Amino acid sequence: MATVAEWVQGARVRTLPNSVAPVLVGAGAAAALDGFSWWKSLLALVVALSLQVGVNYANDYSDGVRGTDDNRVGPLRLVGSGVATPSSVKLAAFACFGIGAVAGLVLVIASRQWWLLGVGALCIAGAWFYTGGSKPYGYSGFGEVAVFLFFGLVAVLGTQYIQAGTVSWTGLACAVSMGTFSAAVLVANNLRDVPTDRVAGKTTLAVRLGEPRTRVLYAILVAIPFLISIVQVIQTPAALAGLLAAVLIVAPLKLVLGKATGPALIPVLKQTGLAMLAWAVITALAVGLS
């Protein structure tokens, strides 16, 4: 039986900035429209975190039963390592999805935008079928597209919309930034796993591109949010403060472009996530208080 510490490790806490950051900038974009609501932001955060942990457990389950994690390089996987049964990990995933669904339902009822139920259902389906089902899209190289969509556009613009009742160009700029940051985290993860994924038949985008081009892709993705900070000056001069987060992306960028492999790439996920979180906090304050 897995210990509490192993369950926490299996939840992949290092990936949680991918959930927190989009809600922060979405709330900041809503504040720029005088639509900020603390309790709606809090519920949106519950939705984001629940789905993030849920998809992490779902990936653990699906990859584990397929044998993809039998020779894993990265952190502990519950099923692959044998410390937890597949059924218990699957149950944990759906429990998290359930928590997110309830919090999302409260937001839908409060906003009376019933069409958002469809968006929520799509998010849960996207979380499960990333590595679940007979033809998981994560095994075909579409994971980064899904991450950009769900952790970028949906998370940021959804957070802004349920509070302000509309979206803005500022919100869209922040959504693109969060989407590219999140995609960069996944690219780094898949870059580390290229050798084992190729053997396991998991054709991620990194496997398709090969390591050299994947490293270039990572650099492009992490550069986009800072370019957006510069462009946002046209509408909100204070948004230029987002460039301060660039100091946090230097270390992971050096590792990726320095041709680090295997376990040496593990810190890149955490470092990229922290850079994303810092950019989100700074930008949310800049656009929200401007």
N, C-alpha and C positions, 0 to 999 in steps of 0.2 A: 504494500500500500504506500502511495506517495505521501511524503510529509507536506506540511503546510508550506515550508520553504520551497519544496519542489513544485508545488502547484503555483506558487507565486512566480517562480522561474519559468514555468511552462506558460504563464500568461504573457511573458515577454515584455516586462515592464519598460524596457528600453525603447519600445515602439510607441508608447503612450503619448509622447509629444505629437505624434501624427493625429491624435484625436483632440488634444487640448488646444493646439495652436489654431486650427481652423475655426473653432468656436470663439476664441479670443478675438481674432480679426473680424469675424462675422459680427460679433457684438460691437466692436469698434466702428464698423461700417454702419451698423444700425444707429449707434450714438451720433454719428455724423449727420444722420437724418432726424435727430431728436426722437428716436424710437427705442432707445435702450430700455430693456426690462431685465432686472437682475434674476428674477425667478425663471423667466423663459430661457435666459442664458444658462442657468444652472441645470434646467431640465435638458436643454440641448447638449450640455456637457455629459450628462448621465447617458443620453442616447449614444453619443459618440464613443465614450469609454466602454460602454457595454458591448457595442458592436465590435470595437477594436479587440477587446479581450475575447469576445465570442469567436471572431474570425481566427484569432491566434490558436485557440483550442481546436477549432474546426480543422485548421490546417494541420495541427499536431495529429489529430485523429486520422484524417484522410491520408496524409503522407505516411503515417505509421502503418496503417493497414495495407497500404500498397507496397511497403518495403522501401520507400524512397529514403527514409531516414536511417536505414540500417548501417550506413557508413557516414554518418553526419559529422561535419567539421565544426559547426556552430554550437551554440548553447544547448543545454539539455532539452530533449523532447520527451514528453511523458510516455507516449505509446512506443516510440522507437527504442527507447532505453529499457522499456519493460517495467518501469516503476509504477505505472498506472494501467488499468485495463482500458481497452478501446471504448467500451460502453460507458465507463465513468467519464472519460474525456469528452465523448460525444454529448453526454447529458449536461456536462458543464458548459459546453458551447451553446446548446439550446436554452439553457437557463439564462445565460447572458443575453441571448437574442430576445428572450421573453422580457427581461428587465428593460431592455432598450425599446421594445415594442410598447410596453405600458407607458413609459415616459413619453414616447413619441405620440401615443394616443392622447395623452393629456394635452400636449401642445396642439394637436389637431383640433380637439374639442374647443380649446381656448380661442384658437384663431378662426374656427369654423371654415377652414379651407380643407374640405374633405378629400380633394384630389391628392393631398399630401399622403393619404393612406397608401396610395399606389406607389409613391416615391419610397415610403418606408418599406413596403413589401419588396420593392426592387433592391433596396439596400441589403435586406436580409438574404434574399436570393443570391445577390452578388457575393455576399460574404461566404455563403455555404458552397456555391458552385465554383469558387476560385480554385479549390483543390478537390471538392467533393463531386459526387455524381460519376456517371460513366465517361463523360467527356469534359473534364475540368478545363476551363479556359486559361487557368494559370499554367497549365502544362503545354499550352500552345503559343505562348509568347504575348498574351494579352493582359497580363497582370498589371503592367505599368499604366495601360490605358484605363483600366478599371480604378486603380488607385488615384489617378488624376481626376477621374470623374467623381468618385465617391468622397475622397478626402479633400478634394479641391472644390469643384463646382457645387456639388450637393451640400457638403458640410458648411461651407462659408456662406453661400447664397441662401441656403435653407435657414441658417441661423439669423441672417439679416432679415429675411422675408417674414419669418414668424414674429419678429419684433416690430419692424418698421412697416410691414405690409407691402413692401416693394423692394426692388434691388437697384443698385446704382453702379456707375462705372468704377467707383472706388471699390465697391464690393467685388465686382468682376476681376479687377486687377489683383485684389487680395486672394481671390479664389484661384486664379491662375498660379500665383506664387506658391500657395499651399499645395496645389496639385503637383507642381514641378518638384518642390521639396520632398513631398511624400514619395513621388516616383523615384527620386534620387536615392531615398532610403532603400526602396525595394531593389533598385539596380545594384546598389552596393551589396545587399544580401545575396542576390543571385550571382553577382560576380564572384563572390567567395565560394559559392556552391557549384560553379560551372563544371568542374571535373566529376563530382558525384552525381549531379543532375544529368549530365550527358550519359553516364553509365546507366542511370535509373530510367532513362527515357523521358525525362522531364525537360521538354524543349522550351525553356524560358527565353525571353528576349535576349538575355546575355549569352545563352547557348547559341542562339541564331546568329547574333552579331559577331561573336568571338570576343575574347578578352580585350584586345587593343581598342576596338571600336566601342566596346562597353565602357571602358575607362573615359573615352572622349565624351560619350553620352552623359556620364555622371557629371563631368565638368560643365557641360552645357546646361544641364538641369539646375545645378546649384547656382549658376551665374544668373539665370533668368530673374529670380526674385529681386536681386540687387539692381538689375537693369530696370525693373519695374519701379523700384524705389526712386530712381532718377526720373523716370517718365512721369511718375505721380506728382512731381514738383509742380507741373503745369496746373494741377487742380489744388493740391495741398502741399505747399512748400515744406511743412514739417515732416512729411513722409520721407524726406531725405535722411532722416535719423535712422531709418532702417538699415542704412549702410554700416552702422556701428556693429551689427551682427556679423559682418564679413570676417571679423577677426576670428570667429569661432569655426569658420569653414576652411581656414587655411590648413589646419592639421589633417583633417580627413582628405582634403584635396591632395595634399602631398603624398599621403599613403596610396591613394588610388592611382595618381599619375606616376608615382614612384614604383609602380608594378608590384605592390605588396600582394601576397596571395594567402589563401587559407586562413588560419587563425589570426594572422596579422591584420586582416580586414575587419575583424569583429568590432574593434573600437569605432570604426567608421559609421556604423549604424547609430550608436549613441551620440557621437559628435555631430553628425548631420542633423539628428533629431533636436539636439540642444540649440544648434544654429537656427533651425526652423522655429523653435519656441521663442528664442530671443528676438528674431525678426518679427514674429507675431505680436509679442508683448509691446515692443517698441512702436511698431506700426499701428497697432490698435490704439495705443495712447495718443499717437500723433494725429491720426485721422479723427478719433473720437473727441479729442479736446480742442481740435482746431476750430 
